[in-house]
Amino acid sequence: MDKRKIILSFIGVLLIVLAAFGAKAIIDSNVKEVPEKSKVVKNVFVETVENRNVPIVVPANGNVTALKKTGAFF
């Protein structure tokens, strides 16, 4: 082999090794720390409820028709 091929081979191997070390350094520097979760206490306001009957009044006038009619007539 001539001198030029030896030098180019050496430079190629050197570049591959440097790229591997550079990639490892980038991967190691990209470590994300997990933030510590803070405990949040939420206040809830409550009321005492008394069960009772609630009248339902629907004021309406007019004719009533079925939205969907059935086929059976009784």
Distance bins in CASP14 RR format, pairs under 12 A and 6 or more apart:
PFRMAT RR
TARGET T0000
AUTHOR 0000-0000-0000
RMODE 2
METHOD distances of the structure
MODEL  1
1 7 0 0 0 0 0 1 0 0 0 0 0
1 8 0 0 0 0 0 1 0 0 0 0 0
1 9 0 0 0 0 1 0 0 0 0 0 0
1 10 0 0 0 0 0 1 0 0 0 0 0
2 8 0 0 0 0 0 1 0 0 0 0 0
2 9 0 0 0 0 0 1 0 0 0 0 0
3 9 0 0 0 0 0 1 0 0 0 0 0
3 10 0 0 0 0 0 1 0 0 0 0 0
4 10 0 0 0 0 0 1 0 0 0 0 0
4 11 0 0 0 0 0 1 0 0 0 0 0
5 11 0 0 0 0 0 1 0 0 0 0 0
5 12 0 0 0 0 0 1 0 0 0 0 0
6 12 0 0 0 0 0 1 0 0 0 0 0
6 13 0 0 0 0 0 1 0 0 0 0 0
7 13 0 0 0 0 0 1 0 0 0 0 0
7 14 0 0 0 0 0 1 0 0 0 0 0
8 14 0 0 0 0 0 1 0 0 0 0 0
8 15 0 0 0 0 0 1 0 0 0 0 0
9 15 0 0 0 0 0 1 0 0 0 0 0
9 16 0 0 0 0 0 1 0 0 0 0 0
10 16 0 0 0 0 0 1 0 0 0 0 0
10 17 0 0 0 0 0 1 0 0 0 0 0
11 17 0 0 0 0 0 1 0 0 0 0 0
11 18 0 0 0 0 0 1 0 0 0 0 0
12 18 0 0 0 0 1 0 0 0 0 0 0
12 19 0 0 0 0 1 0 0 0 0 0 0
13 19 0 0 0 0 0 1 0 0 0 0 0
13 20 0 0 0 0 0 1 0 0 0 0 0
14 20 0 0 0 0 0 1 0 0 0 0 0
14 21 0 0 0 0 0 1 0 0 0 0 0
15 21 0 0 0 0 0 1 0 0 0 0 0
15 22 0 0 0 0 0 1 0 0 0 0 0
16 22 0 0 0 0 0 1 0 0 0 0 0
16 23 0 0 0 0 0 1 0 0 0 0 0
17 23 0 0 0 0 0 1 0 0 0 0 0
17 24 0 0 0 0 0 1 0 0 0 0 0
18 24 0 0 0 0 0 1 0 0 0 0 0
18 25 0 0 0 0 0 1 0 0 0 0 0
19 25 0 0 0 0 0 1 0 0 0 0 0
19 26 0 0 0 0 0 1 0 0 0 0 0
20 26 0 0 0 0 0 1 0 0 0 0 0
20 27 0 0 0 0 0 1 0 0 0 0 0
21 27 0 0 0 0 0 1 0 0 0 0 0
21 28 0 0 0 0 0 1 0 0 0 0 0
22 28 0 0 0 0 1 0 0 0 0 0 0
22 29 0 0 0 0 1 0 0 0 0 0 0
23 29 0 0 0 0 0 1 0 0 0 0 0
23 30 0 0 0 0 0 1 0 0 0 0 0
24 30 0 0 0 0 0 1 0 0 0 0 0
25 31 0 0 0 0 0 1 0 0 0 0 0
58 64 0 0 0 0 0 1 0 0 0 0 0
END
